[in-house]
Amino acid sequence: MACHVLLEVTIKDGCHDKLRDKFIEVLPDTRKFDGCFNIYITKDQDDPSKLVIVELWESRQHYEKYLAWRTERGDMEVLGEMMEEPTWHFLDSWGV
């Protein structure tokens, strides 16, 4: 069953442009990663420092493999310098 992944992120002060540039750099590889069906980033209309990253993966295991790869490469450390610790949500379709 497909796994929806939502990450709630707060951008650190002064990091908006740098973080956006980093996402532009890394998202093509994310979209090509095994098991990734879709990913896009949304920005809160009332608080532009808040992002919600919306992802659809073949399974949670595929996402966890991807996250381990990003961590091993050091990408998560670089991203972590520009944003607060994200909150993850792993969701299944309820079939309604």
PDB file of N, CA, C and O in Angstrom, chain B, residues numbered from 101:
ATOM      1  N   MET B 101       0.840  -1.180   0.000  1.00  0.00           N
ATOM      2  CA  MET B 101       0.000   0.000   0.000  1.00  0.00           C
ATOM      3  C   MET B 101       0.884   1.242   0.000  1.00  0.00           C
ATOM      4  O   MET B 101       1.894   1.289   0.702  1.00  0.00           O
ATOM      5  N   ALA B 102       0.508   2.239  -0.781  1.00  0.00           N
ATOM      6  CA  ALA B 102       1.271   3.482  -0.860  1.00  0.00           C
ATOM      7  C   ALA B 102       1.271   4.192   0.493  1.00  0.00           C
ATOM      8  O   ALA B 102       0.333   4.070   1.281  1.00  0.00           O
ATOM      9  N   CYS B 103       2.332   4.923   0.735  1.00  0.00           N
ATOM     10  CA  CYS B 103       2.507   5.658   1.984  1.00  0.00           C
ATOM     11  C   CYS B 103       2.598   7.146   1.671  1.00  0.00           C
ATOM     12  O   CYS B 103       3.459   7.573   0.902  1.00  0.00           O
ATOM     13  N   HIS B 104       1.715   7.929   2.266  1.00  0.00           N
ATOM     14  CA  HIS B 104       1.778   9.384   2.173  1.00  0.00           C
ATOM     15  C   HIS B 104       2.678   9.866   3.301  1.00  0.00           C
ATOM     16  O   HIS B 104       2.522   9.454   4.450  1.00  0.00           O
ATOM     17  N   VAL B 105       3.613  10.734   2.968  1.00  0.00           N
ATOM     18  CA  VAL B 105       4.520  11.286   3.967  1.00  0.00           C
ATOM     19  C   VAL B 105       4.343  12.800   3.961  1.00  0.00           C
ATOM     20  O   VAL B 105       4.462  13.445   2.919  1.00  0.00           O
ATOM     21  N   LEU B 106       4.057  13.359   5.133  1.00  0.00           N
ATOM     22  CA  LEU B 106       3.974  14.803   5.295  1.00  0.00           C
ATOM     23  C   LEU B 106       5.051  15.239   6.271  1.00  0.00           C
ATOM     24  O   LEU B 106       5.165  14.691   7.368  1.00  0.00           O
ATOM     25  N   LEU B 107       5.835  16.221   5.872  1.00  0.00           N
ATOM     26  CA  LEU B 107       6.825  16.806   6.761  1.00  0.00           C
ATOM     27  C   LEU B 107       6.442  18.248   7.004  1.00  0.00           C
ATOM     28  O   LEU B 107       6.272  19.022   6.062  1.00  0.00           O
ATOM     29  N   GLU B 108       6.307  18.607   8.257  1.00  0.00           N
ATOM     30  CA  GLU B 108       6.065  19.990   8.631  1.00  0.00           C
ATOM     31  C   GLU B 108       7.411  20.590   9.012  1.00  0.00           C
ATOM     32  O   GLU B 108       8.121  20.066   9.871  1.00  0.00           O
ATOM     33  N   VAL B 109       7.750  21.703   8.356  1.00  0.00           N
ATOM     34  CA  VAL B 109       9.082  22.289   8.488  1.00  0.00           C
ATOM     35  C   VAL B 109       8.960  23.776   8.789  1.00  0.00           C
ATOM     36  O   VAL B 109       8.084  24.454   8.253  1.00  0.00           O
ATOM     37  N   THR B 110       9.840  24.281   9.648  1.00  0.00           N
ATOM     38  CA  THR B 110       9.976  25.714   9.876  1.00  0.00           C
ATOM     39  C   THR B 110      11.354  26.134   9.388  1.00  0.00           C
ATOM     40  O   THR B 110      12.369  25.580   9.809  1.00  0.00           O
ATOM     41  N   ILE B 111      11.379  27.119   8.496  1.00  0.00           N
ATOM     42  CA  ILE B 111      12.633  27.620   7.944  1.00  0.00           C
ATOM     43  C   ILE B 111      13.275  28.561   8.962  1.00  0.00           C
ATOM     44  O   ILE B 111      12.596  29.419   9.527  1.00  0.00           O
ATOM     45  N   LYS B 112      14.568  28.408   9.195  1.00  0.00           N
ATOM     46  CA  LYS B 112      15.284  29.304  10.096  1.00  0.00           C
ATOM     47  C   LYS B 112      15.414  30.684   9.448  1.00  0.00           C
ATOM     48  O   LYS B 112      15.460  30.815   8.225  1.00  0.00           O
ATOM     49  N   ASP B 113      15.472  31.706  10.302  1.00  0.00           N
ATOM     50  CA  ASP B 113      15.595  33.080   9.815  1.00  0.00           C
ATOM     51  C   ASP B 113      16.782  33.222   8.874  1.00  0.00           C
ATOM     52  O   ASP B 113      17.874  32.722   9.146  1.00  0.00           O
ATOM     53  N   GLY B 114      16.552  33.907   7.771  1.00  0.00           N
ATOM     54  CA  GLY B 114      17.610  34.191   6.819  1.00  0.00           C
ATOM     55  C   GLY B 114      17.962  33.042   5.895  1.00  0.00           C
ATOM     56  O   GLY B 114      18.918  33.150   5.126  1.00  0.00           O
ATOM     57  N   CYS B 115      17.221  31.948   5.944  1.00  0.00           N
ATOM     58  CA  CYS B 115      17.575  30.759   5.160  1.00  0.00           C
ATOM     59  C   CYS B 115      16.588  30.447   4.040  1.00  0.00           C
ATOM     60  O   CYS B 115      16.731  29.418   3.379  1.00  0.00           O
ATOM     61  N   HIS B 116      15.602  31.293   3.807  1.00  0.00           N
ATOM     62  CA  HIS B 116      14.562  30.991   2.818  1.00  0.00           C
ATOM     63  C   HIS B 116      15.151  30.712   1.431  1.00  0.00           C
ATOM     64  O   HIS B 116      14.891  29.661   0.845  1.00  0.00           O
ATOM     65  N   ASP B 117      15.934  31.641   0.914  1.00  0.00           N
ATOM     66  CA  ASP B 117      16.472  31.485  -0.440  1.00  0.00           C
ATOM     67  C   ASP B 117      17.447  30.325  -0.533  1.00  0.00           C
ATOM     68  O   ASP B 117      17.430  29.565  -1.501  1.00  0.00           O
ATOM     69  N   LYS B 118      18.290  30.194   0.468  1.00  0.00           N
ATOM     70  CA  LYS B 118      19.275  29.107   0.471  1.00  0.00           C
ATOM     71  C   LYS B 118      18.589  27.739   0.515  1.00  0.00           C
ATOM     72  O   LYS B 118      18.999  26.815  -0.187  1.00  0.00           O
ATOM     73  N   LEU B 119      17.545  27.611   1.339  1.00  0.00           N
ATOM     74  CA  LEU B 119      16.824  26.342   1.441  1.00  0.00           C
ATOM     75  C   LEU B 119      16.094  26.040   0.131  1.00  0.00           C
ATOM     76  O   LEU B 119      16.110  24.905  -0.345  1.00  0.00           O
ATOM     77  N   ARG B 120      15.459  27.050  -0.445  1.00  0.00           N
ATOM     78  CA  ARG B 120      14.763  26.852  -1.721  1.00  0.00           C
ATOM     79  C   ARG B 120      15.742  26.376  -2.795  1.00  0.00           C
ATOM     80  O   ARG B 120      15.438  25.459  -3.557  1.00  0.00           O
ATOM     81  N   ASP B 121      16.916  27.002  -2.849  1.00  0.00           N
ATOM     82  CA  ASP B 121      17.936  26.591  -3.825  1.00  0.00           C
ATOM     83  C   ASP B 121      18.375  25.146  -3.589  1.00  0.00           C
ATOM     84  O   ASP B 121      18.586  24.397  -4.543  1.00  0.00           O
ATOM     85  N   LYS B 122      18.511  24.759  -2.333  1.00  0.00           N
ATOM     86  CA  LYS B 122      18.923  23.388  -2.009  1.00  0.00           C
ATOM     87  C   LYS B 122      17.843  22.393  -2.436  1.00  0.00           C
ATOM     88  O   LYS B 122      18.154  21.338  -2.988  1.00  0.00           O
ATOM     89  N   PHE B 123      16.580  22.726  -2.182  1.00  0.00           N
ATOM     90  CA  PHE B 123      15.506  21.841  -2.625  1.00  0.00           C
ATOM     91  C   PHE B 123      15.492  21.716  -4.146  1.00  0.00           C
ATOM     92  O   PHE B 123      15.299  20.622  -4.675  1.00  0.00           O
ATOM     93  N   ILE B 124      15.695  22.828  -4.850  1.00  0.00           N
ATOM     94  CA  ILE B 124      15.752  22.773  -6.318  1.00  0.00           C
ATOM     95  C   ILE B 124      16.878  21.844  -6.764  1.00  0.00           C
ATOM     96  O   ILE B 124      16.732  21.123  -7.751  1.00  0.00           O
ATOM     97  N   GLU B 125      17.978  21.855  -6.057  1.00  0.00           N
ATOM     98  CA  GLU B 125      19.127  20.994  -6.380  1.00  0.00           C
ATOM     99  C   GLU B 125      18.843  19.516  -6.125  1.00  0.00           C
ATOM    100  O   GLU B 125      19.194  18.671  -6.949  1.00  0.00           O
ATOM    101  N   VAL B 126      18.212  19.192  -4.992  1.00  0.00           N
ATOM    102  CA  VAL B 126      18.106  17.783  -4.587  1.00  0.00           C
ATOM    103  C   VAL B 126      16.819  17.081  -5.015  1.00  0.00           C
ATOM    104  O   VAL B 126      16.790  15.853  -5.094  1.00  0.00           O
ATOM    105  N   LEU B 127      15.757  17.833  -5.290  1.00  0.00           N
ATOM    106  CA  LEU B 127      14.482  17.174  -5.587  1.00  0.00           C
ATOM    107  C   LEU B 127      14.471  16.331  -6.863  1.00  0.00           C
ATOM    108  O   LEU B 127      13.748  15.336  -6.905  1.00  0.00           O
ATOM    109  N   PRO B 128      15.233  16.674  -7.904  1.00  0.00           N
ATOM    110  CA  PRO B 128      15.239  15.762  -9.055  1.00  0.00           C
ATOM    111  C   PRO B 128      15.685  14.342  -8.688  1.00  0.00           C
ATOM    112  O   PRO B 128      15.121  13.369  -9.189  1.00  0.00           O
ATOM    113  N   ASP B 129      16.694  14.218  -7.818  1.00  0.00           N
ATOM    114  CA  ASP B 129      17.131  12.889  -7.383  1.00  0.00           C
ATOM    115  C   ASP B 129      16.078  12.205  -6.514  1.00  0.00           C
ATOM    116  O   ASP B 129      15.913  10.986  -6.568  1.00  0.00           O
ATOM    117  N   THR B 130      15.376  12.993  -5.722  1.00  0.00           N
ATOM    118  CA  THR B 130      14.302  12.427  -4.900  1.00  0.00           C
ATOM    119  C   THR B 130      13.218  11.846  -5.797  1.00  0.00           C
ATOM    120  O   THR B 130      12.748  10.729  -5.581  1.00  0.00           O
ATOM    121  N   ARG B 131      12.833  12.610  -6.793  1.00  0.00           N
ATOM    122  CA  ARG B 131      11.755  12.171  -7.685  1.00  0.00           C
ATOM    123  C   ARG B 131      12.136  10.916  -8.474  1.00  0.00           C
ATOM    124  O   ARG B 131      11.263  10.147  -8.878  1.00  0.00           O
ATOM    125  N   LYS B 132      13.428  10.710  -8.692  1.00  0.00           N
ATOM    126  CA  LYS B 132      13.897   9.527  -9.425  1.00  0.00           C
ATOM    127  C   LYS B 132      14.178   8.345  -8.509  1.00  0.00           C
ATOM    128  O   LYS B 132      14.409   7.237  -8.994  1.00  0.00           O
ATOM    129  N   PHE B 133      14.164   8.556  -7.190  1.00  0.00           N
ATOM    130  CA  PHE B 133      14.532   7.507  -6.251  1.00  0.00           C
ATOM    131  C   PHE B 133      13.502   6.379  -6.281  1.00  0.00           C
ATOM    132  O   PHE B 133      12.304   6.626  -6.414  1.00  0.00           O
ATOM    133  N   ASP B 134      13.973   5.156  -6.159  1.00  0.00           N
ATOM    134  CA  ASP B 134      13.106   3.984  -6.190  1.00  0.00           C
ATOM    135  C   ASP B 134      11.974   4.110  -5.182  1.00  0.00           C
ATOM    136  O   ASP B 134      12.214   4.272  -3.986  1.00  0.00           O
ATOM    137  N   GLY B 135      10.743   4.035  -5.667  1.00  0.00           N
ATOM    138  CA  GLY B 135       9.574   4.051  -4.802  1.00  0.00           C
ATOM    139  C   GLY B 135       8.919   5.406  -4.645  1.00  0.00           C
ATOM    140  O   GLY B 135       7.838   5.495  -4.063  1.00  0.00           O
ATOM    141  N   CYS B 136       9.544   6.478  -5.151  1.00  0.00           N
ATOM    142  CA  CYS B 136       8.945   7.804  -5.043  1.00  0.00           C
ATOM    143  C   CYS B 136       7.954   8.002  -6.178  1.00  0.00           C
ATOM    144  O   CYS B 136       8.324   7.951  -7.351  1.00  0.00           O
ATOM    145  N   PHE B 137       6.693   8.227  -5.825  1.00  0.00           N
ATOM    146  CA  PHE B 137       5.665   8.513  -6.821  1.00  0.00           C
ATOM    147  C   PHE B 137       5.524  10.014  -7.057  1.00  0.00           C
ATOM    148  O   PHE B 137       5.288  10.453  -8.182  1.00  0.00           O
ATOM    149  N   ASN B 138       5.671  10.811  -5.970  1.00  0.00           N
ATOM    150  CA  ASN B 138       5.462  12.248  -6.099  1.00  0.00           C
ATOM    151  C   ASN B 138       6.009  12.955  -4.871  1.00  0.00           C
ATOM    152  O   ASN B 138       6.014  12.405  -3.770  1.00  0.00           O
ATOM    153  N   ILE B 139       6.470  14.189  -5.079  1.00  0.00           N
ATOM    154  CA  ILE B 139       6.860  15.064  -3.972  1.00  0.00           C
ATOM    155  C   ILE B 139       6.666  16.498  -4.419  1.00  0.00           C
ATOM    156  O   ILE B 139       7.029  16.869  -5.536  1.00  0.00           O
ATOM    157  N   TYR B 140       6.092  17.296  -3.542  1.00  0.00           N
ATOM    158  CA  TYR B 140       6.025  18.731  -3.786  1.00  0.00           C
ATOM    159  C   TYR B 140       6.041  19.454  -2.446  1.00  0.00           C
ATOM    160  O   TYR B 140       5.750  18.873  -1.400  1.00  0.00           O
ATOM    161  N   ILE B 141       6.386  20.730  -2.507  1.00  0.00           N
ATOM    162  CA  ILE B 141       6.549  21.518  -1.289  1.00  0.00           C
ATOM    163  C   ILE B 141       5.543  22.656  -1.309  1.00  0.00           C
ATOM    164  O   ILE B 141       5.418  23.375  -2.301  1.00  0.00           O
ATOM    165  N   THR B 142       4.826  22.809  -0.199  1.00  0.00           N
ATOM    166  CA  THR B 142       3.856  23.882  -0.066  1.00  0.00           C
ATOM    167  C   THR B 142       4.298  24.834   1.034  1.00  0.00           C
ATOM    168  O   THR B 142       4.958  24.441   1.995  1.00  0.00           O
ATOM    169  N   LYS B 143       3.914  26.106   0.867  1.00  0.00           N
ATOM    170  CA  LYS B 143       4.268  27.145   1.840  1.00  0.00           C
ATOM    171  C   LYS B 143       2.991  27.700   2.446  1.00  0.00           C
ATOM    172  O   LYS B 143       2.028  27.975   1.730  1.00  0.00           O
ATOM    173  N   ASP B 144       2.977  27.865   3.753  1.00  0.00           N
ATOM    174  CA  ASP B 144       1.831  28.397   4.482  1.00  0.00           C
ATOM    175  C   ASP B 144       1.550  29.831   4.031  1.00  0.00           C
ATOM    176  O   ASP B 144       2.463  30.656   4.000  1.00  0.00           O
ATOM    177  N   GLN B 145       0.313  30.132   3.685  1.00  0.00           N
ATOM    178  CA  GLN B 145      -0.063  31.477   3.239  1.00  0.00           C
ATOM    179  C   GLN B 145       0.037  32.513   4.347  1.00  0.00           C
ATOM    180  O   GLN B 145       0.301  33.685   4.078  1.00  0.00           O
ATOM    181  N   ASP B 146      -0.170  32.094   5.586  1.00  0.00           N
ATOM    182  CA  ASP B 146      -0.153  33.032   6.708  1.00  0.00           C
ATOM    183  C   ASP B 146       1.204  33.149   7.386  1.00  0.00           C
ATOM    184  O   ASP B 146       1.470  34.138   8.070  1.00  0.00           O
ATOM    185  N   ASP B 147       2.062  32.156   7.206  1.00  0.00           N
ATOM    186  CA  ASP B 147       3.392  32.167   7.812  1.00  0.00           C
ATOM    187  C   ASP B 147       4.373  31.539   6.830  1.00  0.00           C
ATOM    188  O   ASP B 147       4.533  30.318   6.817  1.00  0.00           O
ATOM    189  N   PRO B 148       5.038  32.361   5.999  1.00  0.00           N
ATOM    190  CA  PRO B 148       5.912  31.828   4.953  1.00  0.00           C
ATOM    191  C   PRO B 148       7.152  31.087   5.467  1.00  0.00           C
ATOM    192  O   PRO B 148       7.903  30.522   4.671  1.00  0.00           O
ATOM    193  N   SER B 149       7.372  31.082   6.774  1.00  0.00           N
ATOM    194  CA  SER B 149       8.481  30.278   7.301  1.00  0.00           C
ATOM    195  C   SER B 149       8.061  28.820   7.509  1.00  0.00           C
ATOM    196  O   SER B 149       8.890  27.973   7.840  1.00  0.00           O
ATOM    197  N   LYS B 150       6.783  28.536   7.315  1.00  0.00           N
ATOM    198  CA  LYS B 150       6.258  27.172   7.502  1.00  0.00           C
ATOM    199  C   LYS B 150       6.054  26.500   6.149  1.00  0.00           C
ATOM    200  O   LYS B 150       5.409  27.051   5.258  1.00  0.00           O
ATOM    201  N   LEU B 151       6.612  25.309   6.013  1.00  0.00           N
ATOM    202  CA  LEU B 151       6.441  24.496   4.816  1.00  0.00           C
ATOM    203  C   LEU B 151       5.792  23.176   5.199  1.00  0.00           C
ATOM    204  O   LEU B 151       5.950  22.687   6.317  1.00  0.00           O
ATOM    205  N   VAL B 152       5.063  22.614   4.251  1.00  0.00           N
ATOM    206  CA  VAL B 152       4.624  21.235   4.363  1.00  0.00           C
ATOM    207  C   VAL B 152       5.106  20.540   3.095  1.00  0.00           C
ATOM    208  O   VAL B 152       4.732  20.917   1.984  1.00  0.00           O
ATOM    209  N   ILE B 153       5.933  19.530   3.277  1.00  0.00           N
ATOM    210  CA  ILE B 153       6.443  18.731   2.168  1.00  0.00           C
ATOM    211  C   ILE B 153       5.517  17.528   2.043  1.00  0.00           C
ATOM    212  O   ILE B 153       5.346  16.753   2.985  1.00  0.00           O
ATOM    213  N   VAL B 154       4.929  17.390   0.870  1.00  0.00           N
ATOM    214  CA  VAL B 154       3.925  16.358   0.623  1.00  0.00           C
ATOM    215  C   VAL B 154       4.539  15.312  -0.307  1.00  0.00           C
ATOM    216  O   VAL B 154       4.965  15.632  -1.417  1.00  0.00           O
ATOM    217  N   GLU B 155       4.581  14.069   0.150  1.00  0.00           N
ATOM    218  CA  GLU B 155       5.229  13.014  -0.621  1.00  0.00           C
ATOM    219  C   GLU B 155       4.320  11.790  -0.705  1.00  0.00           C
ATOM    220  O   GLU B 155       3.514  11.527   0.187  1.00  0.00           O
ATOM    221  N   LEU B 156       4.471  11.057  -1.792  1.00  0.00           N
ATOM    222  CA  LEU B 156       3.793   9.777  -1.949  1.00  0.00           C
ATOM    223  C   LEU B 156       4.829   8.750  -2.353  1.00  0.00           C
ATOM    224  O   LEU B 156       5.513   8.897  -3.366  1.00  0.00           O
ATOM    225  N   TRP B 157       4.936   7.700  -1.542  1.00  0.00           N
ATOM    226  CA  TRP B 157       5.926   6.637  -1.742  1.00  0.00           C
ATOM    227  C   TRP B 157       5.229   5.301  -1.902  1.00  0.00           C
ATOM    228  O   TRP B 157       4.108   5.107  -1.433  1.00  0.00           O
ATOM    229  N   GLU B 158       5.903   4.390  -2.568  1.00  0.00           N
ATOM    230  CA  GLU B 158       5.369   3.038  -2.744  1.00  0.00           C
ATOM    231  C   GLU B 158       5.106   2.382  -1.392  1.00  0.00           C
ATOM    232  O   GLU B 158       4.122   1.661  -1.224  1.00  0.00           O
ATOM    233  N   SER B 159       6.000   2.639  -0.422  1.00  0.00           N
ATOM    234  CA  SER B 159       5.839   2.086   0.925  1.00  0.00           C
ATOM    235  C   SER B 159       6.674   2.921   1.889  1.00  0.00           C
ATOM    236  O   SER B 159       7.534   3.699   1.474  1.00  0.00           O
ATOM    237  N   ARG B 160       6.407   2.749   3.176  1.00  0.00           N
ATOM    238  CA  ARG B 160       7.221   3.430   4.191  1.00  0.00           C
ATOM    239  C   ARG B 160       8.665   2.944   4.125  1.00  0.00           C
ATOM    240  O   ARG B 160       9.594   3.717   4.359  1.00  0.00           O
ATOM    241  N   GLN B 161       8.852   1.683   3.811  1.00  0.00           N
ATOM    242  CA  GLN B 161      10.206   1.135   3.703  1.00  0.00           C
ATOM    243  C   GLN B 161      10.984   1.823   2.579  1.00  0.00           C
ATOM    244  O   GLN B 161      12.176   2.091   2.728  1.00  0.00           O
ATOM    245  N   HIS B 162      10.331   2.106   1.473  1.00  0.00           N
ATOM    246  CA  HIS B 162      10.996   2.842   0.393  1.00  0.00           C
ATOM    247  C   HIS B 162      11.426   4.224   0.876  1.00  0.00           C
ATOM    248  O   HIS B 162      12.537   4.671   0.594  1.00  0.00           O
ATOM    249  N   TYR B 163      10.536   4.897   1.606  1.00  0.00           N
ATOM    250  CA  TYR B 163      10.869   6.219   2.122  1.00  0.00           C
ATOM    251  C   TYR B 163      12.026   6.136   3.113  1.00  0.00           C
ATOM    252  O   TYR B 163      12.940   6.959   3.064  1.00  0.00           O
ATOM    253  N   GLU B 164      11.999   5.165   3.998  1.00  0.00           N
ATOM    254  CA  GLU B 164      13.056   5.036   4.989  1.00  0.00           C
ATOM    255  C   GLU B 164      14.408   4.733   4.330  1.00  0.00           C
ATOM    256  O   GLU B 164      15.444   5.203   4.800  1.00  0.00           O
ATOM    257  N   LYS B 165      14.400   3.956   3.251  1.00  0.00           N
ATOM    258  CA  LYS B 165      15.630   3.705   2.496  1.00  0.00           C
ATOM    259  C   LYS B 165      16.137   5.008   1.884  1.00  0.00           C
ATOM    260  O   LYS B 165      17.334   5.294   1.918  1.00  0.00           O
ATOM    261  N   TYR B 166      15.227   5.788   1.331  1.00  0.00           N
ATOM    262  CA  TYR B 166      15.586   7.083   0.761  1.00  0.00           C
ATOM    263  C   TYR B 166      16.166   7.999   1.834  1.00  0.00           C
ATOM    264  O   TYR B 166      17.202   8.625   1.613  1.00  0.00           O
ATOM    265  N   LEU B 167      15.512   8.087   2.994  1.00  0.00           N
ATOM    266  CA  LEU B 167      15.969   8.953   4.072  1.00  0.00           C
ATOM    267  C   LEU B 167      17.352   8.531   4.563  1.00  0.00           C
ATOM    268  O   LEU B 167      18.188   9.385   4.862  1.00  0.00           O
ATOM    269  N   ALA B 168      17.599   7.239   4.649  1.00  0.00           N
ATOM    270  CA  ALA B 168      18.926   6.745   5.047  1.00  0.00           C
ATOM    271  C   ALA B 168      19.978   7.173   4.019  1.00  0.00           C
ATOM    272  O   ALA B 168      21.083   7.570   4.389  1.00  0.00           O
ATOM    273  N   TRP B 169      19.637   7.092   2.738  1.00  0.00           N
ATOM    274  CA  TRP B 169      20.550   7.514   1.671  1.00  0.00           C
ATOM    275  C   TRP B 169      20.874   9.002   1.797  1.00  0.00           C
ATOM    276  O   TRP B 169      22.037   9.397   1.707  1.00  0.00           O
ATOM    277  N   ARG B 170      19.849   9.824   2.007  1.00  0.00           N
ATOM    278  CA  ARG B 170      20.065  11.267   2.164  1.00  0.00           C
ATOM    279  C   ARG B 170      20.937  11.548   3.386  1.00  0.00           C
ATOM    280  O   ARG B 170      21.801  12.425   3.348  1.00  0.00           O
ATOM    281  N   THR B 171      20.711  10.808   4.464  1.00  0.00           N
ATOM    282  CA  THR B 171      21.488  11.000   5.689  1.00  0.00           C
ATOM    283  C   THR B 171      22.949  10.617   5.459  1.00  0.00           C
ATOM    284  O   THR B 171      23.851  11.358   5.850  1.00  0.00           O
ATOM    285  N   GLU B 172      23.189   9.473   4.831  1.00  0.00           N
ATOM    286  CA  GLU B 172      24.556   9.021   4.549  1.00  0.00           C
ATOM    287  C   GLU B 172      25.314  10.018   3.687  1.00  0.00           C
ATOM    288  O   GLU B 172      26.515  10.206   3.882  1.00  0.00           O
ATOM    289  N   ARG B 173      24.648  10.654   2.749  1.00  0.00           N
ATOM    290  CA  ARG B 173      25.271  11.625   1.861  1.00  0.00           C
ATOM    291  C   ARG B 173      25.581  12.949   2.559  1.00  0.00           C
ATOM    292  O   ARG B 173      26.351  13.762   2.047  1.00  0.00           O
ATOM    293  N   GLY B 174      24.978  13.160   3.732  1.00  0.00           N
ATOM    294  CA  GLY B 174      25.162  14.414   4.456  1.00  0.00           C
ATOM    295  C   GLY B 174      24.127  15.469   4.121  1.00  0.00           C
ATOM    296  O   GLY B 174      24.188  16.583   4.640  1.00  0.00           O
ATOM    297  N   ASP B 175      23.171  15.130   3.254  1.00  0.00           N
ATOM    298  CA  ASP B 175      22.153  16.106   2.857  1.00  0.00           C
ATOM    299  C   ASP B 175      21.268  16.523   4.027  1.00  0.00           C
ATOM    300  O   ASP B 175      20.887  17.690   4.122  1.00  0.00           O
ATOM    301  N   MET B 176      20.940  15.605   4.904  1.00  0.00           N
ATOM    302  CA  MET B 176      20.064  15.936   6.022  1.00  0.00           C
ATOM    303  C   MET B 176      20.747  16.910   6.982  1.00  0.00           C
ATOM    304  O   MET B 176      20.089  17.767   7.572  1.00  0.00           O
ATOM    305  N   GLU B 177      22.048  16.779   7.133  1.00  0.00           N
ATOM    306  CA  GLU B 177      22.787  17.720   7.985  1.00  0.00           C
ATOM    307  C   GLU B 177      22.766  19.120   7.372  1.00  0.00           C
ATOM    308  O   GLU B 177      22.558  20.109   8.075  1.00  0.00           O
ATOM    309  N   VAL B 178      22.983  19.197   6.054  1.00  0.00           N
ATOM    310  CA  VAL B 178      22.958  20.489   5.365  1.00  0.00           C
ATOM    311  C   VAL B 178      21.573  21.118   5.469  1.00  0.00           C
ATOM    312  O   VAL B 178      21.451  22.301   5.785  1.00  0.00           O
ATOM    313  N   LEU B 179      20.522  20.329   5.203  1.00  0.00           N
ATOM    314  CA  LEU B 179      19.159  20.846   5.303  1.00  0.00           C
ATOM    315  C   LEU B 179      18.831  21.261   6.735  1.00  0.00           C
ATOM    316  O   LEU B 179      18.145  22.259   6.958  1.00  0.00           O
ATOM    317  N   GLY B 180      19.322  20.497   7.697  1.00  0.00           N
ATOM    318  CA  GLY B 180      19.064  20.785   9.103  1.00  0.00           C
ATOM    319  C   GLY B 180      19.645  22.102   9.564  1.00  0.00           C
ATOM    320  O   GLY B 180      19.178  22.676  10.548  1.00  0.00           O
ATOM    321  N   GLU B 181      20.666  22.595   8.862  1.00  0.00           N
ATOM    322  CA  GLU B 181      21.242  23.891   9.197  1.00  0.00           C
ATOM    323  C   GLU B 181      20.319  25.043   8.795  1.00  0.00           C
ATOM    324  O   GLU B 181      20.481  26.168   9.267  1.00  0.00           O
ATOM    325  N   MET B 182      19.347  24.756   7.917  1.00  0.00           N
ATOM    326  CA  MET B 182      18.477  25.809   7.391  1.00  0.00           C
ATOM    327  C   MET B 182      17.045  25.731   7.909  1.00  0.00           C
ATOM    328  O   MET B 182      16.240  26.626   7.653  1.00  0.00           O
ATOM    329  N   MET B 183      16.725  24.659   8.639  1.00  0.00           N
ATOM    330  CA  MET B 183      15.361  24.513   9.125  1.00  0.00           C
ATOM    331  C   MET B 183      15.352  23.838  10.484  1.00  0.00           C
ATOM    332  O   MET B 183      16.286  23.130  10.862  1.00  0.00           O
ATOM    333  N   GLU B 184      14.268  24.081  11.203  1.00  0.00           N
ATOM    334  CA  GLU B 184      14.082  23.418  12.490  1.00  0.00           C
ATOM    335  C   GLU B 184      13.796  21.939  12.235  1.00  0.00           C
ATOM    336  O   GLU B 184      13.497  21.542  11.109  1.00  0.00           O
ATOM    337  N   GLU B 185      13.888  21.141  13.275  1.00  0.00           N
ATOM    338  CA  GLU B 185      13.610  19.707  13.159  1.00  0.00           C
ATOM    339  C   GLU B 185      12.202  19.505  12.606  1.00  0.00           C
ATOM    340  O   GLU B 185      11.232  19.997  13.182  1.00  0.00           O
ATOM    341  N   PRO B 186      12.086  18.781  11.486  1.00  0.00           N
ATOM    342  CA  PRO B 186      10.753  18.578  10.916  1.00  0.00           C
ATOM    343  C   PRO B 186       9.919  17.601  11.752  1.00  0.00           C
ATOM    344  O   PRO B 186      10.447  16.796  12.519  1.00  0.00           O
ATOM    345  N   THR B 187       8.625  17.702  11.578  1.00  0.00           N
ATOM    346  CA  THR B 187       7.698  16.741  12.152  1.00  0.00           C
ATOM    347  C   THR B 187       7.211  15.854  11.014  1.00  0.00           C
ATOM    348  O   THR B 187       6.685  16.346  10.015  1.00  0.00           O
ATOM    349  N   TRP B 188       7.387  14.541  11.169  1.00  0.00           N
ATOM    350  CA  TRP B 188       6.978  13.583  10.145  1.00  0.00           C
ATOM    351  C   TRP B 188       5.610  13.005  10.469  1.00  0.00           C
ATOM    352  O   TRP B 188       5.272  12.759  11.626  1.00  0.00           O
ATOM    353  N   HIS B 189       4.832  12.794   9.408  1.00  0.00           N
ATOM    354  CA  HIS B 189       3.571  12.070   9.507  1.00  0.00           C
ATOM    355  C   HIS B 189       3.555  11.037   8.388  1.00  0.00           C
ATOM    356  O   HIS B 189       3.780  11.371   7.224  1.00  0.00           O
ATOM    357  N   PHE B 190       3.288   9.782   8.742  1.00  0.00           N
ATOM    358  CA  PHE B 190       3.182   8.691   7.767  1.00  0.00           C
ATOM    359  C   PHE B 190       1.728   8.270   7.725  1.00  0.00           C
ATOM    360  O   PHE B 190       1.164   7.848   8.735  1.00  0.00           O
ATOM    361  N   LEU B 191       1.117   8.386   6.546  1.00  0.00           N
ATOM    362  CA  LEU B 191      -0.321   8.220   6.440  1.00  0.00           C
ATOM    363  C   LEU B 191      -0.684   7.172   5.389  1.00  0.00           C
ATOM    364  O   LEU B 191      -0.037   7.061   4.348  1.00  0.00           O
ATOM    365  N   ASP B 192      -1.727   6.414   5.686  1.00  0.00           N
ATOM    366  CA  ASP B 192      -2.309   5.486   4.729  1.00  0.00           C
ATOM    367  C   ASP B 192      -3.622   6.069   4.233  1.00  0.00           C
ATOM    368  O   ASP B 192      -4.312   6.785   4.959  1.00  0.00           O
ATOM    369  N   SER B 193      -3.957   5.756   2.994  1.00  0.00           N
ATOM    370  CA  SER B 193      -5.268   6.140   2.488  1.00  0.00           C
ATOM    371  C   SER B 193      -6.323   5.353   3.263  1.00  0.00           C
ATOM    372  O   SER B 193      -6.142   4.166   3.534  1.00  0.00           O
ATOM    373  N   TRP B 194      -7.396   5.999   3.608  1.00  0.00           N
ATOM    374  CA  TRP B 194      -8.427   5.369   4.415  1.00  0.00           C
ATOM    375  C   TRP B 194      -9.478   4.693   3.548  1.00  0.00           C
ATOM    376  O   TRP B 194     -10.355   4.000   4.064  1.00  0.00           O
ATOM    377  N   GLY B 195      -9.399   4.887   2.248  1.00  0.00           N
ATOM    378  CA  GLY B 195     -10.291   4.209   1.331  1.00  0.00           C
ATOM    379  C   GLY B 195     -11.702   4.769   1.284  1.00  0.00           C
ATOM    380  O   GLY B 195     -12.642   4.071   0.904  1.00  0.00           O
ATOM    381  N   VAL B 196     -11.845   6.004   1.662  1.00  0.00           N
ATOM    382  CA  VAL B 196     -13.174   6.628   1.647  1.00  0.00           C
ATOM    383  C   VAL B 196     -13.234   7.643   0.530  1.00  0.00           C
ATOM    384  O   VAL B 196     -14.264   8.288   0.337  1.00  0.00           O
TER     385      VAL B 196
END
